Amino acid sequence: MPDMIKGDKEFENIPSIRSKALRINLNENIYGTFAEIGAGQETVRNFFRAGGASGTIAKTMSAYDKDFSDAIYGVEEDARYVTESRLKKMLNHEMNLIEERIVREKHPEKLFFAYANTVATIDFAKKYKGHGWLGIRYQTKPEEDYSEIILHIRFHENDAVAQQITLGILGVNLIYGAYYKYDQPRKLLRYLYDHIDKDKIEIDTINFSGPKFDDNVDNRLMSLQLIKNGMTDAVMFGPDGNNILPARILYKKNILALRGSFRPVTKVNIDMYERSYEMFLEENKVEKDRTEVIFEITLSNLRAEGEIDEEDFMDRARLLCSLGHTVMISNFQEYYKLVEYFSRYTKMRLGLAMGVNNLVDIFDEKYYRHLSGGILEAFGKLFFKDLKVYLYPMRDPETGEYTTSENLKVHPRMKELYKFFKYNGKVVDIKNFNENILNIFSREVLQKIEDNEDGWEDMLPKGVSEIIKEKQLFSCQYANEAETLKE
């Protein structure tokens, strides 16, 4: 049976929220439940007000009282209510009720759905602006399994009523996109912000699953779209390669971050990580089980000739995840913005591991001309937190001399500022580094791969070269040659 939700050319231009809700309502086959907790019933309200809702809405509910909510959806192990786990329980429960109460034989053409959200809006003190989870489980053919779209949002508006209205618009956009743009997931993502200013709400995690998406949607690439479209500043992937909510990983944790291009990840990158991690764990109050290591790639490092090379991004993410690391893609060119981002989630210790060139760049005034307080404002944001820089040395290939924090040269105007942070223990040298690998540079490894030269395998961590060859990453031709030999 073909999909039953196409047509209506009048809707090809971006419609109003009322028009979107009305189109859903006028489709006699779309039928489901709305369950909303924490911000009123703002999504379903749009469908009621559009008209024709009687054929679409099976039920609408809002279990605001926690005891009632627990009685309906069960008790969460962590006793929290605004979680992905809670959202999925809501979707499961409501979808099961539809299937139990609606006889499929009587309604063979119906396309079932369950929409749910669980959110916390801004508090009375306006200290915490709030966040939430929302999602839809649905089908576009009566006989097919359910597909699912789930996203996490962070509110930026300073008024609870305004947040409720924005959430309601987003909910309509999600339901409409799920039915009419599922075959164009990138457009679906962009259309979530129809009639919403991007400074009102942030989408920092999204996941697509089910028969409509499993074969043609890579959730990591969709996360990259969140940054490209200005919907969020950072996304994260776990060692399994799947999207993870930054707050889940970073909340109340000590954080050690390593920024790089990792194109590809080399033995130097791993040595920097291992040595700085050892030193970080020796810091006061840093416990291993409350510490996260983040490999971060900035958006600027993903650009090629002004555009993001998405396959190149995928190559780097696969390799880092294969080594068991958590990867973060950010829109932060300056380090102080990265530190500010981490500070959203934790007040504990922060560490930055970097090479000499990166530290020299930090003391370059040109990066801070947009700040009214210039470099002093940036450094106030960077170092006022409980932060320390772990500096990996550089060796001159001609003289063999090492550059460390002791002889590092910054601009003469920055010399005293650098000394202040250096001698107050904010910059420390990484010890026990591997002297035998300091001649390895990612750009040279990449060139060898592209030129099909020998010897680059020994410059990479164990197992990485095999993945590059097998997956033909970074224009690697070895896998092609291996297949030719087999034939």
C-alpha positions as CSV (number, residue, x, y, z in Angstrom):
1,M,0.0,0.0,0.0
2,P,1.5,3.4,-0.9
3,D,2.0,6.2,1.7
4,M,-1.3,7.9,2.3
5,I,-0.2,11.5,3.1
6,K,0.9,13.1,-0.1
7,G,-0.7,15.8,-2.2
8,D,-2.1,19.2,-1.5
9,K,0.0,21.5,-3.7
10,E,-1.4,24.5,-1.8
11,F,0.8,23.5,1.1
12,E,4.1,23.4,-0.8
13,N,5.1,26.9,0.4
14,I,5.9,27.2,4.1
15,P,2.4,27.2,5.8
16,S,1.3,28.8,8.9
17,I,1.0,26.8,12.1
18,R,-2.7,26.8,11.8
19,S,-2.5,25.5,8.2
20,K,-0.1,22.8,9.3
21,A,-2.5,21.6,12.1
22,L,-5.4,21.9,9.8
23,R,-3.8,19.7,7.1
24,I,-3.1,17.0,9.7
25,N,-6.7,17.3,10.9
26,L,-8.2,17.1,7.4
27,N,-6.3,13.9,6.7
28,E,-8.9,11.3,7.6
29,N,-6.4,8.6,8.3
30,I,-4.0,10.3,10.7
31,Y,-5.2,9.5,14.3
32,G,-3.5,9.5,17.6
33,T,-2.9,10.7,21.2
34,F,-1.3,13.8,22.7
35,A,0.4,13.6,26.1
36,E,2.0,16.7,27.4
37,I,3.6,17.4,30.8
38,G,5.2,20.5,32.2
39,A,4.1,23.3,29.9
40,G,0.4,23.0,29.5
41,Q,-1.2,21.4,26.4
42,E,0.2,23.9,24.0
43,T,0.8,21.5,21.1
44,V,-2.7,20.0,21.0
45,R,-4.3,23.4,21.5
46,N,-3.1,24.4,18.0
47,F,-5.0,21.3,16.6
48,F,-8.2,22.1,18.5
49,R,-8.1,25.7,17.4
50,A,-7.4,24.8,13.7
51,G,-10.7,23.0,13.4
52,G,-11.6,19.5,12.3
53,A,-9.8,17.9,15.2
54,S,-12.4,15.3,16.0
55,G,-11.1,12.8,13.4
56,T,-7.5,13.3,14.5
57,I,-7.3,13.4,18.2
58,A,-8.1,10.1,20.0
59,K,-7.2,11.5,23.4
60,T,-5.3,14.4,25.0
61,M,-4.0,14.3,28.5
62,S,-1.5,16.0,30.9
63,A,-0.6,14.1,34.0
64,Y,0.8,17.1,35.9
65,D,0.7,15.6,39.4
66,K,3.7,13.4,40.0
67,D,1.8,10.7,41.8
68,F,-0.7,10.4,38.9
69,S,2.2,10.5,36.4
70,D,3.9,7.6,38.2
71,A,0.7,5.7,38.4
72,I,0.2,6.0,34.7
73,Y,3.8,5.7,33.3
74,G,5.7,4.1,36.1
75,V,8.5,5.3,38.4
76,E,11.8,6.4,37.1
77,E,14.9,4.9,38.8
78,D,16.5,8.3,39.2
79,A,13.1,9.9,40.3
80,R,13.4,12.5,37.5
81,Y,10.6,13.4,35.1
82,V,12.2,15.4,32.4
83,T,14.2,12.6,30.8
84,E,14.4,10.7,27.6
85,S,13.4,7.5,29.5
86,R,10.2,9.2,30.7
87,L,9.3,10.4,27.2
88,K,9.7,6.9,25.8
89,K,7.5,5.4,28.5
90,M,4.9,8.0,27.7
91,L,5.1,7.1,24.0
92,N,5.0,3.4,24.7
93,H,2.0,3.7,27.1
94,E,-0.1,5.9,24.8
95,M,0.6,3.9,21.7
96,N,-0.3,0.6,23.4
97,L,-3.6,2.1,24.5
98,I,-4.5,3.1,20.9
99,E,-3.7,-0.4,19.7
100,E,-5.8,-1.9,22.5
101,R,-8.8,0.3,22.1
102,I,-9.0,0.8,18.3
103,V,-9.9,-2.3,16.3
104,R,-7.7,-2.3,13.3
105,E,-10.2,-4.4,11.2
106,K,-12.7,-1.6,11.7
107,H,-10.2,1.1,10.8
108,P,-7.9,-0.5,8.3
109,E,-6.7,2.8,6.8
110,K,-5.8,4.6,10.1
111,L,-2.2,5.8,10.6
112,F,-1.6,5.8,14.4
113,F,0.6,8.2,16.2
114,A,1.5,9.2,19.7
115,Y,3.0,12.6,20.4
116,A,4.5,13.4,23.9
117,N,6.6,16.0,25.6
118,T,7.9,16.3,29.2
119,V,9.5,19.6,30.0
120,A,10.5,22.0,32.8
121,T,10.0,25.7,32.0
122,I,11.9,28.6,33.5
123,D,11.8,28.7,37.3
124,F,10.5,31.7,39.3
125,A,13.9,33.0,40.1
126,K,14.7,32.9,36.4
127,K,18.0,31.1,37.2
128,Y,17.3,27.9,35.2
129,K,15.6,28.6,31.9
130,G,14.4,25.0,31.5
131,H,14.6,22.2,29.0
132,G,12.6,19.2,27.8
133,W,12.1,16.1,25.7
134,L,9.6,15.7,22.9
135,G,8.9,13.1,20.3
136,I,6.5,11.3,18.0
137,R,6.0,7.6,17.3
138,Y,4.0,7.1,14.1
139,Q,3.4,5.3,10.9
140,T,2.8,6.4,7.3
141,K,1.3,3.1,6.2
142,P,-1.3,1.1,8.3
143,E,0.7,-2.1,8.1
144,E,4.2,-0.8,8.8
145,D,6.2,-0.7,12.0
146,Y,6.4,2.6,13.9
147,S,9.1,5.2,13.2
148,E,10.2,7.6,15.8
149,I,11.7,11.1,16.1
150,I,12.9,12.3,19.5
151,L,14.6,15.5,20.4
152,H,15.9,17.4,23.4
153,I,15.5,21.2,23.7
154,R,16.8,24.0,25.9
155,F,14.7,27.1,26.4
156,H,16.3,30.5,26.1
157,E,13.3,32.8,26.6
158,N,12.8,34.5,30.0
159,D,9.1,34.0,30.3
160,A,7.2,30.7,31.0
161,V,4.2,31.6,28.9
162,A,6.5,32.5,26.0
163,Q,8.2,29.1,26.4
164,Q,4.9,27.3,26.4
165,I,3.8,29.0,23.1
166,T,7.2,28.2,21.5
167,L,6.9,24.6,22.6
168,G,3.5,24.3,21.1
169,I,4.7,25.7,17.7
170,L,7.6,23.3,17.8
171,G,5.3,20.4,18.5
172,V,3.1,21.2,15.5
173,N,6.2,21.5,13.3
174,L,7.5,18.1,14.5
175,I,4.2,16.3,13.8
176,Y,3.7,18.0,10.4
177,G,7.3,17.2,9.4
178,A,7.0,13.6,10.5
179,Y,4.2,13.1,8.1
180,Y,5.0,15.3,5.2
181,K,8.8,15.6,5.2
182,Y,10.0,12.3,6.5
183,D,11.5,11.5,3.1
184,Q,13.6,14.7,3.3
185,P,15.0,14.6,6.9
186,R,17.3,17.5,6.5
187,K,14.4,19.7,5.4
188,L,12.3,18.3,8.2
189,L,15.0,19.4,10.6
190,R,15.1,22.9,9.3
191,Y,11.3,23.2,9.3
192,L,11.2,22.5,13.0
193,Y,12.0,26.2,13.4
194,D,9.2,27.5,11.2
195,H,7.8,30.6,12.9
196,I,10.3,30.2,15.7
197,D,13.4,32.5,16.2
198,K,16.5,30.5,16.8
199,D,17.4,32.5,19.9
200,K,14.2,31.3,21.6
201,I,14.9,27.6,21.7
202,E,17.9,25.3,21.2
203,I,17.7,21.7,19.8
204,D,20.9,20.0,21.0
205,T,20.0,16.3,20.4
206,I,17.8,14.6,17.8
207,N,17.5,10.9,16.9
208,F,15.5,9.3,14.0
209,S,14.7,5.6,14.1
210,G,12.3,3.1,12.5
211,P,11.6,1.9,9.0
212,K,11.4,5.5,7.6
213,F,14.9,6.3,8.7
214,D,17.0,3.3,9.5
215,D,18.3,2.9,6.0
216,N,18.7,6.6,5.0
217,V,19.5,8.7,8.1
218,D,22.7,8.8,10.0
219,N,21.9,10.5,13.3
220,R,25.5,11.8,13.6
221,L,25.1,13.6,10.3
222,M,21.8,14.9,11.5
223,S,23.5,16.2,14.6
224,L,26.0,18.0,12.4
225,Q,23.0,19.7,10.7
226,L,22.0,21.1,14.1
227,I,25.2,23.0,14.2
228,K,25.3,24.0,10.6
229,N,21.8,25.4,10.9
230,G,22.6,27.3,14.0
231,M,20.2,25.2,16.2
232,T,22.8,24.4,18.8
233,D,26.5,25.1,19.6
234,A,27.7,21.6,20.3
235,V,26.7,17.9,19.8
236,M,28.3,14.8,21.2
237,F,28.7,11.1,20.3
238,G,29.5,8.2,22.6
239,P,32.1,5.5,21.9
240,D,29.3,3.5,20.3
241,G,29.0,6.3,17.7
242,N,25.4,7.2,18.8
243,N,24.2,10.7,19.7
244,I,24.2,11.5,23.4
245,L,22.8,14.4,25.3
246,P,25.7,16.7,26.4
247,A,24.1,17.3,29.8
248,R,23.9,13.6,30.5
249,I,27.7,13.2,30.1
250,L,28.9,16.5,31.5
251,Y,26.6,17.2,34.5
252,K,28.6,17.7,37.7
253,K,31.7,16.1,36.1
254,N,35.4,16.9,36.0
255,I,36.2,17.5,32.3
256,L,39.4,17.1,30.4
257,A,39.1,18.3,26.7
258,L,41.4,17.8,23.8
259,R,40.9,19.9,20.7
260,G,42.3,18.9,17.4
261,S,41.5,18.2,13.8
262,F,42.2,14.5,14.3
263,R,42.5,14.1,10.5
264,P,43.4,11.4,11.2
265,V,44.0,10.7,14.9
266,T,47.7,10.0,15.5
267,K,49.9,8.5,18.2
268,V,50.7,12.1,19.3
269,N,47.1,12.8,20.0
270,I,46.8,9.6,22.0
271,D,50.0,10.3,23.9
272,M,48.8,13.8,24.7
273,Y,45.5,12.3,26.0
274,E,47.1,9.6,28.1
275,R,49.8,11.8,29.7
276,S,47.4,14.7,30.4
277,Y,44.8,12.4,31.8
278,E,47.3,10.9,34.2
279,M,48.1,14.4,35.5
280,F,44.5,15.5,35.6
281,L,43.6,12.6,37.8
282,E,46.3,13.6,40.3
283,E,44.6,17.0,40.8
284,N,42.9,17.7,44.1
285,K,39.3,16.5,44.2
286,V,39.4,14.8,40.7
287,E,38.0,11.3,41.0
288,K,38.2,9.0,38.0
289,D,34.5,7.9,38.2
290,R,33.4,11.5,38.0
291,T,35.7,12.5,35.1
292,E,35.0,12.7,31.4
293,V,37.5,13.1,28.6
294,I,36.2,14.8,25.5
295,F,37.8,14.9,22.1
296,E,36.5,18.1,20.5
297,I,36.6,19.2,16.9
298,T,35.5,22.7,16.1
299,L,33.3,23.5,13.2
300,S,36.0,25.6,11.6
301,N,38.2,22.5,11.4
302,L,35.5,20.7,9.5
303,R,35.4,23.2,6.6
304,A,36.9,22.6,3.2
305,E,36.7,25.6,0.8
306,G,34.0,27.2,2.9
307,E,31.8,24.2,3.2
308,I,31.7,21.3,5.7
309,D,32.9,18.1,4.2
310,E,30.5,15.7,5.9
311,E,32.2,12.5,4.8
312,D,35.5,13.9,6.2
313,F,33.6,14.5,9.5
314,M,32.3,11.0,9.5
315,D,35.8,9.6,9.0
316,R,37.2,11.4,12.0
317,A,34.2,10.6,14.2
318,R,34.4,6.9,13.3
319,L,38.0,6.6,14.2
320,L,37.8,8.4,17.5
321,C,34.7,6.4,18.6
322,S,36.5,3.2,17.5
323,L,39.2,4.0,20.1
324,G,36.6,4.2,22.8
325,H,36.4,8.0,23.1
326,T,33.6,10.5,23.4
327,V,33.5,13.0,20.5
328,M,32.2,16.6,20.6
329,I,31.6,18.8,17.6
330,S,31.3,22.4,18.5
331,N,30.8,25.8,17.0
332,F,33.4,27.4,19.3
333,Q,36.4,28.9,17.6
334,E,37.8,30.4,20.9
335,Y,38.7,28.3,23.9
336,Y,36.9,30.6,26.3
337,K,33.6,29.8,24.7
338,L,34.3,26.1,25.1
339,V,35.0,26.6,28.8
340,E,31.8,28.7,29.1
341,Y,29.8,25.8,27.5
342,F,31.3,23.2,30.0
343,S,30.4,25.6,32.8
344,R,26.7,25.3,32.0
345,Y,26.9,21.8,33.3
346,T,29.6,21.6,36.0
347,K,31.4,23.6,38.6
348,M,34.1,21.0,39.0
349,R,37.6,21.0,37.6
350,L,38.3,21.6,34.0
351,G,41.4,20.7,32.0
352,L,42.5,21.6,28.5
353,A,45.2,19.5,26.8
354,M,46.9,21.3,23.9
355,G,50.0,21.7,21.8
356,V,52.3,24.7,21.8
357,N,50.8,26.3,18.7
358,N,47.3,26.2,20.2
359,L,48.5,28.0,23.4
360,V,50.3,30.7,21.3
361,D,47.0,31.2,19.4
362,I,45.2,31.8,22.7
363,F,47.5,34.7,23.4
364,D,46.8,36.3,20.0
365,E,44.7,39.4,20.4
366,K,43.1,39.2,16.9
367,Y,40.7,36.5,18.2
368,Y,39.2,38.8,20.7
369,R,38.6,42.1,18.8
370,H,34.8,41.5,18.9
371,L,34.9,41.6,22.7
372,S,34.5,45.0,24.4
373,G,37.1,43.9,27.0
374,G,39.4,42.3,24.4
375,I,41.8,39.6,25.5
376,L,41.4,40.5,29.2
377,E,37.7,39.7,29.0
378,A,38.3,36.4,27.2
379,F,40.9,35.4,29.7
380,G,38.7,36.3,32.6
381,K,36.1,33.9,31.2
382,L,38.7,31.3,30.4
383,F,40.7,31.2,33.6
384,F,38.4,32.3,36.3
385,K,37.0,28.8,36.5
386,D,38.9,26.0,38.1
387,L,40.8,25.4,34.9
388,K,44.3,24.2,34.0
389,V,46.1,23.9,30.7
390,Y,48.2,20.8,30.1
391,L,50.8,21.7,27.5
392,Y,52.3,19.1,25.1
393,P,55.8,20.1,23.9
394,M,57.0,20.7,20.4
395,R,60.4,19.7,19.0
396,D,62.3,21.7,16.4
397,P,63.1,19.1,13.6
398,E,66.4,21.0,12.8
399,T,67.8,21.9,16.2
400,G,66.1,19.2,18.3
401,E,65.2,21.9,20.8
402,Y,62.0,21.4,22.8
403,T,59.4,24.2,23.2
404,T,57.6,24.1,26.5
405,S,55.8,26.5,28.8
406,E,59.2,27.7,30.0
407,N,60.5,29.0,26.7
408,L,57.3,29.5,24.7
409,K,57.3,32.8,22.9
410,V,54.1,35.0,22.7
411,H,53.7,38.5,21.4
412,P,55.8,41.0,23.5
413,R,52.6,42.8,24.7
414,M,51.3,39.4,26.0
415,K,54.5,38.4,27.8
416,E,53.5,39.6,31.2
417,L,50.0,38.3,30.9
418,Y,51.4,34.9,30.0
419,K,53.8,34.9,32.9
420,F,50.9,35.7,35.3
421,F,49.0,32.6,34.3
422,K,52.1,30.4,34.0
423,Y,53.4,31.2,37.4
424,N,50.0,30.9,39.0
425,G,49.9,27.3,38.0
426,K,47.3,27.7,35.2
427,V,49.7,26.3,32.6
428,V,51.7,23.1,33.3
429,D,53.9,21.0,31.0
430,I,52.9,17.4,30.2
431,K,55.5,15.1,31.6
432,N,56.7,11.6,30.5
433,F,55.7,12.2,26.9
434,N,56.9,9.9,24.2
435,E,60.0,11.6,22.6
436,N,60.0,9.1,19.7
437,I,56.7,10.3,18.1
438,L,57.1,14.1,18.2
439,N,57.9,14.0,14.4
440,I,54.4,12.8,13.6
441,F,52.0,15.3,12.2
442,S,48.4,14.7,11.0
443,R,48.9,16.7,7.8
444,E,51.9,14.6,6.8
445,V,50.0,11.3,7.6
446,L,47.1,12.5,5.5
447,Q,49.3,13.4,2.6
448,K,50.9,9.9,2.7
449,I,47.5,8.3,2.7
450,E,46.3,10.4,-0.3
451,D,49.5,9.7,-2.2
452,N,49.3,6.0,-1.4
453,E,52.8,6.0,0.2
454,D,54.0,3.4,2.7
455,G,54.8,4.0,6.4
456,W,51.9,6.0,7.6
457,E,50.4,3.0,9.4
458,D,53.0,3.1,12.1
459,M,52.1,6.7,12.9
460,L,48.6,5.8,14.1
461,P,47.2,4.1,17.1
462,K,46.7,0.4,17.0
463,G,43.8,-0.7,14.8
464,V,43.3,2.7,13.2
465,S,45.1,2.0,9.9
466,E,43.0,-1.2,9.4
467,I,39.8,0.8,9.7
468,I,41.1,3.5,7.3
469,K,41.9,0.8,4.7
470,E,38.8,-1.2,5.2
471,K,36.5,1.8,5.0
472,Q,38.6,3.6,2.4
473,L,38.7,6.7,4.6
474,F,40.6,9.9,3.6
475,S,40.7,8.8,0.0
476,C,42.6,5.7,0.9
477,Q,43.1,3.4,-2.1
478,Y,44.4,0.3,-0.2
479,A,41.0,-1.3,0.1
480,N,40.4,-0.9,-3.6
481,E,43.7,-2.6,-4.4
482,A,43.0,-5.4,-2.0
483,E,39.6,-6.1,-3.7
484,T,41.4,-6.1,-7.1
485,L,43.9,-8.7,-5.9
486,K,41.1,-10.9,-4.7
487,E,39.4,-10.8,-8.1
